[in-house]
Amino acid sequence: MSLQKLPPVNAYSACAAVGAATLAYLGLKTLSALRYHLHSSKLQRYRHGSEPWALVTGASDGIGLAFVNELAARGFNVILHGRNETKLQKILADLEPKYKVKFKLLVLDAGTPADAKFDETILSAVKGLNLTVLIHNVAGSGDAQVEMPMFDQMTGPQFDGWINCNCRFQTQLTRLLLPILIKNKPGLMIFVSSAVTEMTAPGVSVYTSTKFYVEGLAKALQLELKMNGHDVEVKSLTVGMVATASSGRHEKDISFTMPSPRDLARAALGKVGVGGVRITPYFGHWLQFGFMTSLPSWLSEMMIISLVRKAQDQMAKRN
Ligand SMILES: NC(=O)c1ccc[n+]([C@@H]2O[C@H](COP(=O)([O-])OP(=O)(O)OC[C@H]3O[C@@H](n4cnc5c(N)ncnc54)[C@H](OP(=O)(O)O)[C@@H]3O)[C@@H](O)[C@H]2O)c1
């Protein structure tokens, strides 16, 4: 049939074809989301040998403490890392009667560069333990007590605070503990990243960059481990807002898009063995990011800038 003899494509059939393709695309997306969010966790794969241990960094509050509780409830002994020994001791006294597992403390400031004692402190905390899980949760600004500063408002020590606490510490800890996870195989290493790598915002430029760093590290490590035949699973969690006290949010703020720390930790452990390296474990965040990233960039940028302006106004009123 020559081209001239083909029936004309009218507007109606073109719209129907676009509609059918869109529905098929959304259907496939929904199916893969359901498969991903309903998949059962492989966490118990890492509870092997006599007395398996997990180490959680930044474990004295928020999401870190939630990971400690969720791991202990699933039969893991846990080393809690933090910088405030008195606070950690109080937490220990609260945890011990609740669970049938053991706990240990690792007191170390993640915001200062590694000194001569760094290796010794870490290695003696894990000495003789069957460490199979490492959760890189800690993040902070070191000594930089500033809220949403623009890049040009930050000082040298503030940059160092963020980078030390969110990148250097994770890297040095991985240098020391990855060989142990490899030896005690199978092992699991989770990095807690942030939604800022999905939706970059003003006022958190250095924090955002540090989260891209841990994501990059997680992806590269996973490939190197795979290439060398090591049985260590690496995950990087893309996490949206969570109702932690330090972020100024409380129980009353918990909603479908802002889970409690326990809900977030439960969702994260529920995704072990599922998906690739970079995952969004909490369903409400997954929907939220899906919506935001489907918007044209000019619109999402406009929305984010307006949200940051509102947050800055609120902070100015509070101070
Ligand atoms: N909350 C959110 O909305 C949210 C969203 C996305 C991603 N995240 C990520 O989730 C992780 C945990 O956040 P979070 O909200 O649970 O934080 P958090 O409530 O502030 O808890 C942070 C933990 O890290 C410890 N820590 C901070 N600086 C430290 C240092 N220099 N040395 C040793 N320990 C230190 C804190 O100890 P102290 O008790 O002594 O302060 C605390 O145990 C972070 O990686 C964060 O980037 C959080």
PDBQT file of the ligand as one rigid body, heavy atoms in Angstrom, charges set to zero:
ROOT
HETATM    1  N1  LIG A 401      15.499  13.404  60.022  1.00  0.00    +0.000 N 
HETATM    2  C1  LIG A 401      15.304  13.586  58.740  1.00  0.00    +0.000 C 
HETATM    3  O1  LIG A 401      14.300  14.198  58.312  1.00  0.00    +0.000 OA
HETATM    4  C2  LIG A 401      16.291  13.013  57.744  1.00  0.00    +0.000 A 
HETATM    5  C3  LIG A 401      15.984  13.121  56.376  1.00  0.00    +0.000 A 
HETATM    6  C4  LIG A 401      16.854  12.582  55.445  1.00  0.00    +0.000 A 
HETATM    7  C5  LIG A 401      18.017  11.948  55.856  1.00  0.00    +0.000 A 
HETATM    8  N2  LIG A 401      18.309  11.886  57.179  1.00  0.00    +0.000 N 
HETATM    9  C6  LIG A 401      19.572  11.236  57.554  1.00  0.00    +0.000 C 
HETATM   10  O2  LIG A 401      19.317  10.287  58.574  1.00  0.00    +0.000 OA
HETATM   11  C7  LIG A 401      20.448  10.176  59.420  1.00  0.00    +0.000 C 
HETATM   12  C8  LIG A 401      20.042  10.370  60.854  1.00  0.00    +0.000 C 
HETATM   13  O3  LIG A 401      19.366  11.599  60.981  1.00  0.00    +0.000 OA
HETATM   14  P1  LIG A 401      18.511  11.955  62.286  1.00  0.00    +0.000 P 
HETATM   15  O4  LIG A 401      17.485  12.945  61.873  1.00  0.00    +0.000 OA
HETATM   16  O5  LIG A 401      18.114  10.727  62.979  1.00  0.00    +0.000 OA
HETATM   17  O6  LIG A 401      19.609  12.751  63.122  1.00  0.00    +0.000 OA
HETATM   18  P2  LIG A 401      19.655  13.043  64.682  1.00  0.00    +0.000 P 
HETATM   19  O7  LIG A 401      18.338  12.812  65.324  1.00  0.00    +0.000 OA
HETATM   20  O8  LIG A 401      20.281  14.395  64.784  1.00  0.00    +0.000 OA
HETATM   21  O9  LIG A 401      20.672  11.959  65.206  1.00  0.00    +0.000 OA
HETATM   22  C9  LIG A 401      21.977  12.021  64.767  1.00  0.00    +0.000 C 
HETATM   23  C10 LIG A 401      22.785  11.050  65.563  1.00  0.00    +0.000 C 
HETATM   24  O10 LIG A 401      24.142  11.215  65.185  1.00  0.00    +0.000 OA
HETATM   25  C11 LIG A 401      24.886  11.580  66.342  1.00  0.00    +0.000 C 
HETATM   26  N3  LIG A 401      25.941  12.517  65.992  1.00  0.00    +0.000 N 
HETATM   27  C12 LIG A 401      25.814  13.731  65.415  1.00  0.00    +0.000 A 
HETATM   28  N4  LIG A 401      27.026  14.286  65.251  1.00  0.00    +0.000 NA
HETATM   29  C13 LIG A 401      27.924  13.399  65.732  1.00  0.00    +0.000 A 
HETATM   30  C14 LIG A 401      29.330  13.396  65.856  1.00  0.00    +0.000 A 
HETATM   31  N5  LIG A 401      30.059  14.440  65.451  1.00  0.00    +0.000 N 
HETATM   32  N6  LIG A 401      29.935  12.314  66.391  1.00  0.00    +0.000 NA
HETATM   33  C15 LIG A 401      29.213  11.249  66.819  1.00  0.00    +0.000 A 
HETATM   34  N7  LIG A 401      27.872  11.199  66.748  1.00  0.00    +0.000 NA
HETATM   35  C16 LIG A 401      27.240  12.269  66.218  1.00  0.00    +0.000 A 
HETATM   36  C17 LIG A 401      23.902  12.225  67.276  1.00  0.00    +0.000 C 
HETATM   37  O11 LIG A 401      24.452  12.231  68.578  1.00  0.00    +0.000 OA
HETATM   38  P3  LIG A 401      23.916  13.215  69.739  1.00  0.00    +0.000 P 
HETATM   39  O12 LIG A 401      22.775  12.450  70.376  1.00  0.00    +0.000 OA
HETATM   40  O13 LIG A 401      25.098  13.351  70.620  1.00  0.00    +0.000 OA
HETATM   41  O14 LIG A 401      23.492  14.484  69.076  1.00  0.00    +0.000 OA
HETATM   42  C18 LIG A 401      22.704  11.305  67.067  1.00  0.00    +0.000 C 
HETATM   43  O15 LIG A 401      22.890  10.086  67.728  1.00  0.00    +0.000 OA
HETATM   44  C19 LIG A 401      21.449  11.205  58.915  1.00  0.00    +0.000 C 
HETATM   45  O16 LIG A 401      22.357  10.579  58.035  1.00  0.00    +0.000 OA
HETATM   46  C20 LIG A 401      20.589  12.192  58.144  1.00  0.00    +0.000 C 
HETATM   47  O17 LIG A 401      21.308  12.870  57.142  1.00  0.00    +0.000 OA
HETATM   48  C21 LIG A 401      17.484  12.397  58.136  1.00  0.00    +0.000 A 
ENDROOT
TORSDOF 0
